[in-house]
Amino acid sequence: MLINFARVALLVLTLSLTAFAASADDSTGDLADFNAAVERAASHNRVADGYLRTGNTDLASLEIDRLREAWAALTERFGGKRPSAFKDSQLYTTTLLKISTSLVAADMMLQTGRLEAARASLEGIRTDLYKLRQSAGIVVLADCVRDANAIADKLMVYYRAIDWDNAGQRQALADGAAAYVKTMDRCDGIASPAIRDNPEFRRLVDGARAGMAFIPKAIETRDTNLLQRVLSELRSFDNLLAFRFG
């Protein structure tokens, strides 16, 4: 029964995607409206991922349904009306189709209890959108937060172990902290006025930035405990940034 359902779902999706691809053209859509529509879908993606992380499958399923509805509305409006900023029409069309497929996969993985696979499908959607915007030189807050997440991931290596006698590691730690602060400054600048003044956004960005100010002291004094406290706080701030704004 499950296999038959999957085949039918994929067949229906394939037919709809073929029609979508045939209708797509090079007419101009509004980039701001497109970005807003993507963010509406992305907000459900983030919440669904959070529920999957905690094993709340019922609420995750609800959010994935909402994500699919938001994405369907986006493709209906922008499938054949590509914003002119996306000069590579083939990549644009391919990305929208791939994301539609990923949404079917995420739902199927959830229904079969494969929560990590469902999360991987949702993460794939974020990656595809990131690459699409990157190809057009477009940067939104979610992309900046993603860049910050990547820097934080590299810094976490030094939470587990650091050789204070290794000059290369000390320099890499200092450079990573500086890069994270620079990225937070960039995210602050990209954020809309409403988000920039949002108390939660301010707490997360300012808190992460403030913590990085202690990295030079930890390096100077070779204080492993201080370094671990700072990086532990950074992980919390960084995860919440990704959950709320990434």
N, C-alpha and C positions, 0 to 999 in steps of 0.2 A: 504493500500500500504506500509506504513512504517513498520507495523508489519510483513508483508510478507517479506520485504527486510531484516529485522532483522533476521527472521528465516532462510532465505537462507544464509545470511552471517555467521550465527553461524554454520549452517550445513557444509558449505564449510570449515570453520575454523576447526571444529571437525574432519573432514576427513583428512585435511592436518596435524593436530596435531597428529592424530593417526599414520599416516605414518612417521612423524618425530620421534615419540617415538619409533617406531619399528626399525628405522634405527640407533638410537643412540647406541654407544658402548663405550668401555673404552679406546680407543686408545688415544694417547697423542697429545694434541694441544699445541701451544705456548701461555703461559700466557700473555706475553707482547703484543702479537698481539690481543689476546682476549680482554685485557683491553683497547687497542686502539680502537677496534671495538665498545666496549660498550660506550666509551667516544664519539665516533662519533654519536651514537644514542642519548646519554644523552644530547649532545649539542642542538639537536633539541627539546628534551623534555623540557629543560629549557626555550628555546625561545617560544615554544608553550604555556607553562604555563604563561609566561610573557604577551603574547597577550591575553590569556583568562582572566587574571587578569584585563586587561584594556578594555575588551569587544570587541577586534578586532577579530571577528570570522573568517573573510576571511583569514587573515594571520595565525591565529591559525590553521585553517584547512590545509593550505599549509604546515606548520611545522609538523603537525601530519602525513601528507602524507609522508614527508621526513623521519620522525622518523620510520614509518612503513617500508619504503624501506631500511633504514639502519639496522633495526632489522631483516628484511628478509635476508639481505646479511649476517648478523652475524649468524643466525640460519642455513643458508645453509652451511656456512663454519665450524661452531663449533658444530652444532647439533649432529653429529656423531663423533666428534673429541674433546672430553672433555679435557681441560688442566689438567694435572696430579695433580695440586694443589687442585683441587676440588675432594677430595676423596669420598665424598658422591654423587655417580652418580645419585641416585634417586632424591635428592634435586636439583641437577644441572638440570636434565631433567625437573622436575616439575616446576622449576623457569622459565626456558625458555618458556615452554608451557603457564604458567600463564601470563607471560608478553605479549605473542602474543595475548592471550585472552583480556587482559587489553587494548591493542591497538585498538581492534575492539570495545570494550566498550566505550573508549574515543571518538572515531569517531562517534559512534551512539549517545552518549550524546550531542556532539557538534551539530550534525545535527538536534537534537530535541530541541535545545536551552537551554539545561541543563548544563550551563557552569561550575557551581561548581562541578557537578558530573563528568564532563570531567576532571577538575583539580584533583579531588580525584583519578581518574584512573591513571593519570600521576604520582601523588605522590605515589600511590601504587607501580608503577614500580620502583621508586627510593628506596622505602622501601624493595622490594623484592631483588633488586641487593645488597643493603646494607647487608641484612641478609645472602645472599648467600656468599658474600665475607667474612663476619664475621665468618661464619661456617668453612671457610678454613684458617682463620688467615691472610687474605689478606686485606690490607688497602691501599686505593688510596686517592688522594686528595679530591675527592667528598665525601668520607666517613668522612674524617677529618672535612671538612666544615659542614657536617651534624651534627657531634658531637658539633661543635661550635654553630650551630644554636640552638641546644637543651639547651645549657648552657645559651645562650642569652635569650631564651624564659623564663627561670626561673628567670633571672635577671630582666626582664620587670615587674615582680610582684611588685618590689620596686619603679618602676616609678609611679605606681598608688597610692601607700601608703606605708609608712614605719613608724614604731614606734621606734623613736630613743632611747627610754628608754628600749627597748627590746633587751637585750644582744644577744639573740639567732638570732634575725633578723640582727643585726649588723655583727655578725660572719658569718652568711650565705651569706650576701652581700659581705663581704671581701673574703670569700672562693670562691664564684662564680666568682668574678673578677679575682682572682688568677688562677682559673681553666681555664677561658677563655684565659688568656695570655699564659698559658702553652699549651693549644690546638692550639693557633695561632703559637707558636714556633714549635709545631709538624707539623702543616700544611706547614709551611715554609720549614721544612726539607724534607717533603714528595714530595713537588712540584718539577717538573723537572726544570733543569737550565733555560730553555726557559721561563717557567711560572714564576719562582722565580725572573727573571730579567724583567718581564713584568711590565711596569709602573703602569698599573691599579691594578695589583695584589699587588704590593708594596704599593700603596696608601691605599688600603683597609686593608691589613694586618697591616701595620705600623700605620695607623690611628686608627684602633680598639685597637691595643695594647697600643698606646699612651693615648687613652681616659681612659683606665682602670687604668692608673697610678694616676688618680685624685680621684679614689674611696676611698683610705685611707684618703685623705684630707677631702672629703665629710663626711666620718664617724666621723673623729676627730672633725670637726667643726659642725657636724649635719646640714649640709647645703643642704636642700631639693632642692633648685633651681639648685645648682651645680650638684647634683645627677641626676636630671631630664635632664639637658642639656647633661651630659655624656651618659646617657642611650638612649636618643633620637638619638645622633650621632651614638652610637653603633648599634641601630636598623637599621639605614641607611647603615652603613658599612656591617653589617651582612646580610641584605637582598640582597645587591649587590654581596656579596661573594657567596651566594646561587644561585643567578641568573646567575653569570658568571662561577662559578667553582664548584658548588654543584651538 
